[in-house]
Amino acid sequence: MAQVIVVGTQWGDEGKGKIVDLYARKADVIARFQGGNNAGHTLVVEGRQTILHLIPSGILHDRKICILGNGMVIDPDVLLQEIDDLCEKNLFPPDTKLYISHNAHIIMPYHKSLDKAREARKGTAKIGTTGRGIGPAYGDKIARTGIRLCDLLDSETFGEMLRINIEEKNFYLTQFYHDKPLEYAAIFDEYSGYADRLRQYAANTSLMIDQEIKKGSDILFEGAQGCHLDIDYGTYPFVTSSNTAAGSACCGAGIGPTKIDAVVGICKAYTTRVGEGPFVTELTGAVGERIQQVGCEFGATTGRKRRCGWLDMVLVKQSVRVSGITGMALTKLDVLTGIDPIRICVAYKTDNEQFSESVPPSTKLLGQCRPVYEDMEGWSDDLSGAKTMNDLPANAKRYIERLEELAGVKMSLVSVGPGREETIVLESPFD
């Protein structure tokens, strides 16, 4: 029996979907604990690609319990479309159950309208949000005006809350952003229809997880995005609106920290980010373009081209500390094949300071930082058939060993391709 958290160590897009899918074979319960449909997890099974935005990546396995936790914000239209799509493709196993926390907050149309209006008003100072309403939904949660799933399922409560919220949001939309108002009746009818379909999935998921732990079940907690999009520890304000670090799993799924046995940090063999914000190791020339093309670095949710750069171990070391990472999973090592030399950022420097253990909290200061690199010899061998570390070229093994030294954490898994089978498993967190 083990309770394991999986988080990204960079700015998201590290390949968590594949790793969660692999670990889900062992887990009995897979619980997503934060974020919304601003995240996308891509899975490739038998050459077939599946992109999930809200449903935990374990959904492709039979006889599992998949949970959308209270720390999430859920767009019911997107979720129901995702369920329908999985069913149409026969990818929703008959004995796998899906549950949504009663306390999960619901993304409303006014959240999306406000999200887009705010970004448009900022112009060149925009953050680069997906426009999915994530930030405004979390804002309402903190302001105690949000609508939870349990509220949506009670028609009278939902109607009262919606009427109050529509009045306030329409004021902002029309008077401050000079945008169109939203209609109460249309939203009430649309979301009442969602409530009818979602009712069957609603549950006290915190209690459910506790009961599964007492039964001796293996539980996998799936995070979205990466540690440096965390609202507290990320490159603020260019972050998401939730806590993406491992500690959020406890609040976002409703369990105590004493129940956690391991934290696996997913680290891409290079660094990418989507949207705005400082990026110390960004490559704007031919090497960055090559990584982007070979790695198919496009946002699973937005389709936006990802910015690419050398692996930034200052970012990773901070994630190891903040999330208490006990093992690392290295992804997309194969993308670096054919590049020589390969550079690793081991520190940042400005005219007056050097940072090697933590990322400067000031976005302005981070933007002034220059990378301090170590160069390592590359390799030209195809990695896709590697099943053990001994199958890897010597220089690839040296690269992995150096990353372990810098992070202070051992690798538990190395991914050498997008498919399930293209993986070197060194240690399972469930063993």
C-alpha positions as CSV (number, residue, x, y, z in Angstrom):
1,M,0.0,0.0,0.0
2,A,1.3,3.5,-0.9
3,Q,0.0,7.0,-1.5
4,V,2.1,8.7,-4.2
5,I,2.0,12.3,-5.5
6,V,3.1,13.1,-9.0
7,V,4.0,16.8,-9.8
8,G,5.9,18.7,-12.5
9,T,9.2,20.3,-11.6
10,Q,9.2,22.9,-14.3
11,W,6.5,25.1,-16.0
12,G,4.3,22.2,-16.8
13,D,4.3,20.1,-20.0
14,E,6.8,17.7,-18.6
15,G,5.0,14.6,-19.7
16,K,3.0,13.9,-16.5
17,G,0.2,12.2,-18.5
18,K,2.4,9.4,-19.7
19,I,3.9,8.8,-16.2
20,V,0.6,8.9,-14.4
21,D,-0.8,6.5,-17.0
22,L,2.2,4.1,-16.3
23,Y,1.8,4.4,-12.5
24,A,-2.0,4.0,-12.8
25,R,-1.5,0.3,-13.7
26,K,-0.4,-0.2,-10.0
27,A,-2.8,2.3,-8.4
28,D,-6.3,1.5,-7.3
29,V,-7.3,5.2,-7.1
30,I,-6.1,8.1,-9.2
31,A,-7.1,11.6,-7.9
32,R,-6.5,14.9,-9.6
33,F,-6.1,17.6,-7.0
34,Q,-5.9,21.0,-8.6
35,G,-6.2,23.0,-11.8
36,G,-8.8,23.0,-14.5
37,N,-9.0,22.5,-18.3
38,N,-6.1,24.9,-18.7
39,A,-3.9,21.8,-18.5
40,G,-3.7,19.0,-21.0
41,H,-2.1,15.5,-20.4
42,T,-1.2,13.7,-23.6
43,L,-1.0,9.9,-23.6
44,V,0.1,7.6,-26.4
45,V,-1.1,4.0,-26.1
46,E,-0.4,1.5,-28.9
47,G,0.3,4.5,-31.2
48,R,-3.0,6.2,-30.4
49,Q,-2.9,9.7,-28.9
50,T,-5.4,10.7,-26.2
51,I,-5.4,14.2,-24.6
52,L,-7.2,14.6,-21.3
53,H,-7.9,18.0,-19.8
54,L,-9.8,17.3,-16.6
55,I,-10.2,13.5,-16.1
56,P,-7.3,11.8,-14.4
57,S,-4.9,10.0,-16.8
58,G,-5.7,6.7,-15.1
59,I,-9.1,6.6,-16.8
60,L,-7.7,4.4,-19.6
61,H,-7.2,1.5,-17.1
62,D,-10.0,-0.8,-16.1
63,R,-11.1,-1.4,-12.5
64,K,-9.9,2.0,-11.2
65,I,-11.4,4.8,-9.2
66,C,-10.8,8.2,-10.8
67,I,-11.4,11.3,-8.8
68,L,-11.7,15.0,-9.6
69,G,-10.8,16.6,-6.3
70,N,-12.1,19.6,-4.4
71,G,-9.0,21.6,-5.3
72,M,-10.0,21.7,-9.0
73,V,-12.2,24.2,-10.9
74,I,-14.4,22.4,-13.4
75,D,-16.0,23.5,-16.6
76,P,-19.0,21.1,-16.9
77,D,-19.3,21.5,-20.7
78,V,-15.6,20.5,-21.2
79,L,-15.9,17.6,-18.7
80,L,-19.0,16.2,-20.3
81,Q,-17.5,16.5,-23.7
82,E,-14.4,14.6,-22.5
83,I,-16.5,11.9,-21.0
84,D,-18.6,11.5,-24.2
85,D,-15.4,11.5,-26.3
86,L,-13.9,8.7,-24.2
87,C,-17.1,6.7,-24.4
88,E,-17.3,7.1,-28.2
89,K,-13.7,5.8,-28.6
90,N,-14.3,2.9,-26.2
91,L,-11.7,4.3,-23.9
92,F,-13.8,4.6,-20.7
93,P,-13.4,1.1,-19.2
94,P,-16.7,-0.5,-18.0
95,D,-15.5,-1.2,-14.4
96,T,-13.6,2.1,-13.9
97,K,-15.6,4.7,-11.9
98,L,-15.4,8.5,-12.1
99,Y,-16.3,10.7,-9.1
100,I,-16.3,14.5,-8.6
101,S,-15.9,16.2,-5.2
102,H,-19.0,17.9,-4.0
103,N,-16.7,20.8,-3.1
104,A,-15.1,21.3,-6.5
105,H,-15.8,24.8,-7.9
106,I,-17.6,25.3,-11.2
107,I,-16.3,27.5,-14.0
108,M,-19.1,29.8,-15.2
109,P,-19.4,31.7,-18.5
110,Y,-18.7,35.0,-16.7
111,H,-15.3,33.6,-15.5
112,K,-14.3,33.0,-19.1
113,S,-15.6,36.4,-20.2
114,L,-13.7,38.2,-17.5
115,D,-10.5,36.1,-18.2
116,K,-10.4,37.2,-21.8
117,A,-11.4,40.8,-21.0
118,R,-8.6,41.2,-18.4
119,E,-6.0,39.8,-20.8
120,A,-7.1,42.1,-23.6
121,R,-7.0,45.1,-21.4
122,K,-3.4,44.4,-20.3
123,G,-2.2,44.5,-23.9
124,T,1.6,43.9,-24.0
125,A,1.6,43.3,-20.2
126,K,-0.6,40.2,-20.6
127,I,0.2,37.1,-18.5
128,G,-0.6,34.6,-21.3
129,T,-3.6,32.8,-19.8
130,T,-5.6,30.2,-21.7
131,G,-8.8,32.2,-21.4
132,R,-10.6,29.2,-19.9
133,G,-11.8,31.2,-16.8
134,I,-9.4,29.4,-14.4
135,G,-8.1,32.5,-12.6
136,P,-11.5,34.2,-12.1
137,A,-13.0,30.9,-10.9
138,Y,-10.3,30.6,-8.2
139,G,-10.7,34.3,-7.5
140,D,-14.4,33.7,-6.7
141,K,-13.5,30.7,-4.5
142,I,-11.2,32.9,-2.4
143,A,-13.8,35.7,-2.3
144,R,-16.3,33.1,-1.1
145,T,-18.7,33.8,-4.0
146,G,-17.9,30.7,-6.0
147,I,-20.4,28.0,-7.0
148,R,-19.5,24.5,-6.0
149,L,-20.8,21.3,-7.5
150,C,-23.1,20.8,-4.5
151,D,-24.5,24.2,-5.1
152,L,-25.1,23.5,-8.8
153,L,-27.0,20.3,-7.9
154,D,-29.4,22.3,-5.7
155,S,-31.5,24.3,-8.2
156,E,-32.8,26.8,-5.7
157,T,-29.3,27.5,-4.2
158,F,-27.8,27.7,-7.7
159,G,-30.4,30.1,-8.9
160,E,-29.9,32.5,-6.0
161,M,-26.1,32.4,-6.2
162,L,-26.1,32.8,-10.0
163,R,-28.4,35.9,-9.8
164,I,-26.2,37.6,-7.3
165,N,-23.0,36.8,-9.3
166,I,-24.5,37.8,-12.7
167,E,-25.4,41.2,-11.3
168,E,-21.8,41.8,-10.1
169,K,-20.0,40.3,-13.1
170,N,-22.1,42.2,-15.6
171,F,-21.2,45.4,-13.9
172,Y,-17.5,44.7,-14.3
173,L,-18.0,43.4,-17.9
174,T,-20.0,46.4,-19.1
175,Q,-18.8,49.3,-17.0
176,F,-15.1,48.5,-16.7
177,Y,-14.2,46.3,-19.6
178,H,-16.9,47.7,-22.0
179,D,-17.9,44.1,-22.9
180,K,-21.3,42.5,-23.4
181,P,-23.4,41.4,-20.5
182,L,-24.5,37.8,-19.9
183,E,-28.0,36.6,-19.5
184,Y,-29.2,34.9,-16.3
185,A,-31.9,32.7,-17.9
186,A,-29.7,31.3,-20.6
187,I,-26.9,30.4,-18.1
188,F,-29.4,28.9,-15.6
189,D,-31.0,26.7,-18.2
190,E,-27.6,25.5,-19.6
191,Y,-26.1,24.7,-16.3
192,S,-29.2,23.1,-14.9
193,G,-28.8,20.6,-17.8
194,Y,-25.2,20.0,-16.8
195,A,-26.3,19.4,-13.2
196,D,-28.7,16.6,-14.4
197,R,-25.8,14.8,-16.1
198,L,-23.2,15.4,-13.4
199,R,-25.3,14.3,-10.5
200,Q,-24.3,10.7,-10.9
201,Y,-20.6,11.5,-10.4
202,A,-20.9,13.7,-7.3
203,A,-19.5,12.3,-4.1
204,N,-17.7,13.0,-0.8
205,T,-14.3,12.1,-2.4
206,S,-12.3,13.0,0.7
207,L,-14.2,10.3,2.7
208,M,-13.9,7.9,-0.3
209,I,-10.1,8.3,-0.4
210,D,-9.8,7.8,3.4
211,Q,-11.9,4.6,3.1
212,E,-9.6,3.4,0.3
213,I,-6.5,4.0,2.4
214,K,-8.0,2.0,5.3
215,K,-8.7,-0.8,2.8
216,G,-5.0,-0.9,1.8
217,S,-5.5,0.6,-1.7
218,D,-2.7,2.2,-3.7
219,I,-3.5,5.8,-4.4
220,L,-1.9,8.1,-7.0
221,F,-2.4,11.9,-6.7
222,E,-2.1,13.7,-10.0
223,G,-1.1,17.3,-10.3
224,A,-1.5,19.6,-13.3
225,Q,1.0,22.2,-14.6
226,G,4.4,22.4,-12.8
227,C,5.9,23.7,-9.6
228,H,7.0,27.0,-11.2
229,L,3.4,27.8,-12.1
230,D,2.5,27.6,-8.4
231,I,0.7,30.7,-7.2
232,D,3.1,31.0,-4.2
233,Y,6.4,29.6,-5.5
234,G,6.2,30.1,-9.2
235,T,7.4,33.0,-11.3
236,Y,4.6,35.3,-10.1
237,P,2.6,36.8,-11.7
238,F,3.2,34.5,-14.7
239,V,1.7,31.6,-12.9
240,T,-1.5,29.7,-12.7
241,S,-4.1,30.4,-10.0
242,S,-3.7,27.3,-7.9
243,N,-1.0,25.7,-5.8
244,T,0.8,23.2,-8.1
245,A,3.4,22.0,-5.5
246,A,3.0,18.6,-3.9
247,G,1.5,20.0,-0.6
248,S,-1.6,21.0,-2.6
249,A,-2.5,17.3,-3.0
250,C,-3.5,17.1,0.7
251,C,-5.8,20.1,0.6
252,G,-7.0,19.5,-2.9
253,A,-8.0,15.9,-2.3
254,G,-8.9,16.0,1.3
255,I,-6.2,13.9,3.1
256,G,-3.6,14.6,5.7
257,P,0.1,15.0,5.0
258,T,1.0,12.0,7.2
259,K,-0.7,9.7,4.6
260,I,1.8,10.5,1.8
261,D,4.6,8.0,1.2
262,A,6.4,9.3,-1.9
263,V,6.5,12.4,-4.2
264,V,7.6,11.8,-7.8
265,G,8.8,14.9,-9.7
266,I,8.5,14.8,-13.5
267,C,11.4,16.6,-15.2
268,K,11.8,17.1,-18.9
269,A,15.3,16.6,-20.2
270,Y,15.2,20.2,-21.4
271,T,13.0,23.2,-20.4
272,T,9.9,24.6,-22.0
273,R,7.2,27.1,-21.0
274,V,4.0,28.4,-22.6
275,G,2.9,32.0,-22.4
276,E,4.7,35.0,-21.0
277,G,7.3,35.4,-18.3
278,P,11.1,35.2,-17.8
279,F,12.9,32.2,-19.2
280,V,16.7,32.2,-18.3
281,T,17.7,29.3,-20.5
282,E,15.5,30.1,-23.5
283,L,17.0,29.2,-26.9
284,T,15.8,31.4,-29.8
285,G,18.1,30.0,-32.5
286,A,18.5,26.8,-34.4
287,V,19.0,24.5,-31.4
288,G,15.8,25.8,-29.7
289,E,13.9,25.3,-33.0
290,R,15.2,21.8,-33.3
291,I,14.1,20.9,-29.8
292,Q,10.7,22.4,-30.4
293,Q,10.2,20.5,-33.7
294,V,11.6,17.1,-32.6
295,G,9.9,17.3,-29.2
296,C,6.5,18.3,-30.8
297,E,6.4,21.1,-28.3
298,F,2.9,22.5,-28.8
299,G,0.5,23.1,-25.9
300,A,-2.0,20.2,-25.5
301,T,-4.7,22.6,-24.5
302,T,-4.0,25.7,-26.6
303,G,-1.9,24.4,-29.5
304,R,0.5,27.3,-28.8
305,K,4.2,26.7,-29.7
306,R,6.2,26.1,-26.5
307,R,9.3,28.2,-25.9
308,C,12.3,25.8,-25.5
309,G,15.6,26.0,-23.7
310,W,18.4,24.1,-22.0
311,L,17.5,22.2,-18.8
312,D,17.4,24.6,-15.9
313,M,18.5,22.8,-12.7
314,V,17.9,25.9,-10.5
315,L,14.2,25.5,-11.3
316,V,14.4,21.8,-10.6
317,K,16.3,22.1,-7.3
318,Q,13.7,24.5,-6.0
319,S,10.9,22.1,-6.9
320,V,12.7,19.3,-5.1
321,R,12.8,21.4,-2.0
322,V,9.3,22.9,-2.1
323,S,7.6,19.7,-3.0
324,G,9.7,17.3,-1.0
325,I,10.4,15.2,-4.1
326,T,11.7,11.7,-3.3
327,G,12.2,10.4,-6.8
328,M,12.5,11.9,-10.3
329,A,11.1,10.8,-13.6
330,L,13.1,12.1,-16.6
331,T,11.1,12.5,-19.8
332,K,11.9,13.2,-23.5
333,L,15.6,12.2,-23.2
334,D,15.3,11.0,-26.8
335,V,14.7,14.5,-28.0
336,L,18.3,15.5,-27.2
337,T,19.7,12.8,-29.4
338,G,22.0,14.4,-32.0
339,I,22.7,17.6,-30.1
340,D,26.3,18.2,-29.1
341,P,27.2,19.6,-26.7
342,I,24.3,19.5,-24.3
343,R,24.2,22.3,-21.8
344,I,22.8,22.3,-18.2
345,C,22.1,25.5,-16.3
346,V,23.6,25.1,-12.8
347,A,23.2,28.7,-11.6
348,Y,22.0,32.2,-12.5
349,K,24.1,35.3,-12.2
350,T,23.6,39.0,-12.4
351,D,26.2,41.7,-12.1
352,N,26.0,41.5,-8.3
353,E,24.6,38.1,-7.4
354,Q,24.6,34.4,-8.2
355,F,21.8,31.9,-7.5
356,S,22.2,28.2,-7.5
357,E,19.8,26.9,-4.9
358,S,16.7,29.0,-5.5
359,V,14.9,31.1,-8.1
360,P,14.8,34.8,-7.3
361,P,11.3,35.8,-6.2
362,S,11.4,39.1,-8.1
363,T,10.3,38.6,-11.8
364,K,12.3,41.8,-12.6
365,L,15.5,40.3,-11.1
366,L,14.9,36.9,-12.7
367,G,14.6,38.7,-16.0
368,Q,18.1,40.2,-15.5
369,C,19.7,36.8,-14.7
370,R,22.1,35.1,-17.1
371,P,22.6,31.3,-17.1
372,V,25.7,29.6,-15.8
373,Y,26.2,26.5,-17.9
374,E,27.9,23.1,-17.7
375,D,28.6,21.5,-21.1
376,M,28.3,17.7,-21.5
377,E,29.0,15.6,-24.6
378,G,26.0,14.5,-26.5
379,W,25.1,11.2,-28.2
380,S,23.8,10.1,-31.6
381,D,22.4,6.7,-30.9
382,D,18.6,6.0,-31.1
383,L,17.3,5.6,-27.6
384,S,13.8,4.3,-28.3
385,G,14.6,0.7,-27.9
386,A,16.4,1.1,-24.5
387,K,14.9,-1.1,-21.7
388,T,17.6,-0.7,-19.1
389,M,20.2,2.0,-18.2
390,N,22.9,-0.3,-19.8
391,D,21.1,0.1,-23.1
392,L,21.8,3.8,-23.1
393,P,24.9,5.4,-24.7
394,A,27.6,6.3,-22.2
395,N,27.1,10.0,-22.6
396,A,23.3,9.7,-22.0
397,K,24.0,7.8,-18.8
398,R,26.5,10.5,-17.7
399,Y,23.9,13.2,-18.4
400,I,21.4,11.4,-16.1
401,E,23.9,10.9,-13.4
402,R,24.8,14.6,-13.4
403,L,21.2,15.5,-13.1
404,E,20.8,13.2,-10.1
405,E,23.9,14.9,-8.5
406,L,22.5,18.4,-9.0
407,A,19.0,17.5,-7.9
408,G,20.1,15.4,-4.9
409,V,17.4,12.9,-5.9
410,K,17.7,9.6,-7.8
411,M,15.9,8.8,-11.0
412,S,13.0,6.3,-10.7
413,L,12.1,6.4,-14.3
414,V,13.6,7.5,-17.7
415,S,11.3,8.0,-20.7
416,V,12.9,7.5,-24.1
417,G,9.8,7.9,-26.3
418,P,6.1,8.8,-26.1
419,G,4.8,5.3,-25.9
420,R,4.2,3.3,-22.7
421,E,6.8,0.7,-23.8
422,E,9.5,3.3,-24.4
423,T,10.3,3.6,-20.7
424,I,13.1,2.5,-18.4
425,V,11.7,1.8,-15.0
426,L,14.3,1.9,-12.3
427,E,12.1,1.9,-9.2
428,S,8.4,2.0,-8.6
429,P,7.1,4.4,-5.9
430,F,4.5,1.8,-5.1
431,D,7.1,-0.9,-4.2
